[in-house]
Amino acid sequence: MAPRASWKGQLRLSLVSCPVKLFPATSASERISFNQLHKETHNRINMKPVDPELGLVERSDLVRGYEYEPKQYIIIENEDLDAVRIESNHTMNIEAFVDESEVDVLYQDTPYYLAPDGAMAEETFVVLREALRKSGKVAVARLVMTSRERVITIGARENGMFVTTLRNPNEVRGTTEYFDNIPVGKPDPEMLELAEKLIEQKVKPFNPKDYEDRYEQALMSMIREKLKGHNPIIAAAPERGNVINLMDALKASLGDAKPAAKSKAKAPAKATPAKTSPAKASLKAALEASKAASPKAASKKKA
C-alpha cells in the first residue's frame, strides 16, 4: 500500500509551480505504548466525553469552542473554518532563501518528505530540487496544516526534498531565566585544555544506530519474558568506560601528594603547593581513565 500524504498542493517559486505531496518523515508506531485496563477485569477503559450537567454524551454532539474569556466560549462551525481561506491552504509559496545554518535548531519542529504529485510534475520538481542543491540554501515558505499556518523550510535531499515545519516565535522560550545566573567569565586555561582533550578522545562519526533507546529495548525484553510466563529480572546496562567521580578523583590526587614515610627529624620547611581545584582534579582523573579505556591503550597493552 502506498504511503498516505499528509498534505497535497502546489510548490510555487515566482511563476513556476508543480503539484507536490507531503509525507511524515518519522513514525512513532514502533514505540512501546500502554493501554489503561481495569485491574480486575483487564478490560480496556474507554474514555467517554462527559458533560458536567448531562453526564455521558455522544461525540456527534460535540462542537468546537474558543475560550475568549474564562469560561466564555464562541462556537466555531466547520463552515467558519472553510471560510478562512488563504493562499497557503493549498500552495507552498516560496518567499525567501536562507543559509540552513541560520535556522536555529530551537525553531525546527517536525520533518517531512516532499515528492512530486504525478509524472507531469517531475520535470519542474527536479529543476527546483537541483537549483536548491546547487545554491546551498533552503527555501522558506508557508502552508496550512491542522487548521493553522506553518512556516516551513524546504531543502534538497537525495532524489526528493526535505521539509521542516518551524515553531512560531511565541512558542520558543527565551534563555534569560535559565542562563542569567551562570557565570560568564573565562574558565581556567588548564581545565579548558583538559576538557578539550577529553572531547578529542571521543570524536567519532555520528551513526544514529549507535544510540538506540536502551530503555525501550529493556522494556521489550521484559514484555517477552512475561509473555513466556516468567518473572523477568532485567540487568542494568553495562558501564561504558571507567567513570571516576569527584570524590575518587580528590582521593587519588591527595594520595599522590602524600610523603612516602614520616621522619622524626624536623624537615626543612617547604613551600606549600598550590591547591588543585576539585573540578580540575576530576577532569584530570577522567582524562586518565579515558586514555586507559581507549582502543589505542588496549592495543599497546597487547603489544
Secondary structure in CASP SS format (residue, H / E / C, confidence):
PFRMAT SS
TARGET T0000
AUTHOR 0000-0000-0000
METHOD secondary structure of the structure
MODEL  1
M C 1.00
A C 1.00
P C 1.00
R C 1.00
A C 1.00
S C 1.00
W E 1.00
K E 1.00
G E 1.00
Q E 1.00
L E 1.00
R E 1.00
L E 1.00
S C 1.00
L C 1.00
V E 1.00
S E 1.00
C E 1.00
P E 1.00
V E 1.00
K E 1.00
L E 1.00
F E 1.00
P E 1.00
A C 1.00
T C 1.00
S C 1.00
A C 1.00
S C 1.00
E C 1.00
R C 1.00
I C 1.00
S C 1.00
F C 1.00
N C 1.00
Q C 1.00
L E 1.00
H C 1.00
K C 1.00
E C 1.00
T C 1.00
H C 1.00
N C 1.00
R E 1.00
I C 1.00
N C 1.00
M C 1.00
K C 1.00
P C 1.00
V E 1.00
D E 1.00
P C 1.00
E C 1.00
L C 1.00
G E 1.00
L E 1.00
V C 1.00
E C 1.00
R H 1.00
S H 1.00
D H 1.00
L C 1.00
V C 1.00
R E 1.00
G E 1.00
Y E 1.00
E E 1.00
Y E 1.00
E E 1.00
P C 1.00
K C 1.00
Q E 1.00
Y E 1.00
I E 1.00
I E 1.00
I E 1.00
E C 1.00
N H 1.00
E H 1.00
D H 1.00
L H 1.00
D H 1.00
A H 1.00
V C 1.00
R C 1.00
I C 1.00
E H 1.00
S H 1.00
N H 1.00
H C 1.00
T E 1.00
M E 1.00
N E 1.00
I C 1.00
E C 1.00
A E 1.00
F E 1.00
V E 1.00
D E 1.00
E H 1.00
S H 1.00
E H 1.00
V C 1.00
D C 1.00
V H 1.00
L H 1.00
Y H 1.00
Q E 1.00
D E 1.00
T E 1.00
P E 1.00
Y E 1.00
Y E 1.00
L E 1.00
A E 1.00
P E 1.00
D C 1.00
G C 1.00
A H 1.00
M H 1.00
A H 1.00
E H 1.00
E H 1.00
T H 1.00
F H 1.00
V H 1.00
V H 1.00
L H 1.00
R H 1.00
E H 1.00
A H 1.00
L H 1.00
R H 1.00
K H 1.00
S H 1.00
G C 1.00
K E 1.00
V E 1.00
A E 1.00
V E 1.00
A E 1.00
R E 1.00
L E 1.00
V E 1.00
M E 1.00
T C 1.00
S C 1.00
R E 1.00
E E 1.00
R E 1.00
V E 1.00
I E 1.00
T E 1.00
I E 1.00
G E 1.00
A E 1.00
R E 1.00
E C 1.00
N C 1.00
G E 1.00
M E 1.00
F E 1.00
V E 1.00
T E 1.00
T E 1.00
L E 1.00
R C 1.00
N C 1.00
P H 1.00
N H 1.00
E H 1.00
V C 1.00
R C 1.00
G C 1.00
T C 1.00
T H 1.00
E H 1.00
Y H 1.00
F H 1.00
D C 1.00
N C 1.00
I C 1.00
P C 1.00
V C 1.00
G C 1.00
K C 1.00
P C 1.00
D C 1.00
P H 1.00
E H 1.00
M H 1.00
L H 1.00
E H 1.00
L H 1.00
A H 1.00
E H 1.00
K H 1.00
L H 1.00
I H 1.00
E H 1.00
Q H 1.00
K C 1.00
V C 1.00
K C 1.00
P C 1.00
F C 1.00
N C 1.00
P H 1.00
K H 1.00
D H 1.00
Y H 1.00
E C 1.00
D C 1.00
R H 1.00
Y H 1.00
E H 1.00
Q H 1.00
A H 1.00
L H 1.00
M H 1.00
S H 1.00
M H 1.00
I H 1.00
R H 1.00
E H 1.00
K H 1.00
L H 1.00
K C 1.00
G C 1.00
H C 1.00
N C 1.00
P C 1.00
I C 1.00
I C 1.00
A C 1.00
A C 1.00
A C 1.00
P C 1.00
E C 1.00
R C 1.00
G C 1.00
N C 1.00
V C 1.00
I C 1.00
N C 1.00
L H 1.00
M H 1.00
D H 1.00
A H 1.00
L H 1.00
K H 1.00
A H 1.00
S H 1.00
L H 1.00
G H 1.00
D H 1.00
A H 1.00
K C 1.00
P C 1.00
A C 1.00
A C 1.00
K C 1.00
S C 1.00
K C 1.00
A C 1.00
K C 1.00
A C 1.00
P C 1.00
A C 1.00
K C 1.00
A C 1.00
T C 1.00
P C 1.00
A C 1.00
K C 1.00
T C 1.00
S C 1.00
P H 1.00
A H 1.00
K H 1.00
A H 1.00
S H 1.00
L H 1.00
K H 1.00
A H 1.00
A H 1.00
L H 1.00
E H 1.00
A H 1.00
S H 1.00
K H 1.00
A H 1.00
A H 1.00
S C 1.00
P H 1.00
K H 1.00
A H 1.00
A H 1.00
S H 1.00
K H 1.00
K H 1.00
K H 1.00
A C 1.00
END
